C-alpha cells in the first residue's frame, strides 16, 4: 500500500511544478516578450537658449541627418517656449523634404501632428502626444509650425547648415506641400522650438 500512495503522490507534486515553470517560461517559448513595444529613445536633441518672437508666421524647421540619430515609427516631440512670452502653436506638421522645389517644401508624407491650437506657457517645455510617422534618420526631416499670437519662440543659434536650417515665412502655410518661394521665406542658422524628438522603433 505504501508504494501505491507514493505513485499517487508523485503526480500531485510534479504537475504543479511543471505548470509553474511552464507558465513562467511561456513568453520565452511562444515569443510573447517580443510583443512588447520598444521604448521611446532620444532621436534628436537641441539646446534652445535664445528668445525671439515669430507671431503669425510659418516656421519650417529642417533637420539634417547628422542631427538625427534614430529611425522609428512612434514619434514624440517636445517643444519649448521663450522665457519671456507664451507660445501659441496653431498647427504642427511633419514630413520629409520634397524631391524638387524649395528646400522647405514637403514631400507626400506630410502629416498633421496637432489639430487644435496648443498654448505653451512661457519658459516651459511641453511634450506633445505620441503619434505614428515613419521617420528615416538618413533623410532630412521637416517640422513645420503655424505660429499664432503670442509667438514667443526659443531657439538654438549658430547651427551649421549641414545640421539644420530654419525657414520663416508667411502665416498659415504649414499644411501646404508647396510653399511660397523666396523671398517669401528667409533662412536662419537656427533650430526653433523643437527641443527633443523621442522615437519608438528600431534603427
Secondary structure, DSSP 8 states (H G I E B T S, - for coil): -HHHHHHHHHHHHHHHHHHHHHHHTHHHHHTGGGGS---EEEEEE----EEEE-TTEEEEEEE-GGG----EEEEEEEEEB-SSS-EEEEEEEEEEB-SSS-TT-B-TT-EEEESS-EEE-TT-EEE---EEEEE-TTS-EEEEEEEEEEEEEEEE-S--TTTEEEEEE-TT-TT-SS---TTSSEEES-EESEEEEEEES--
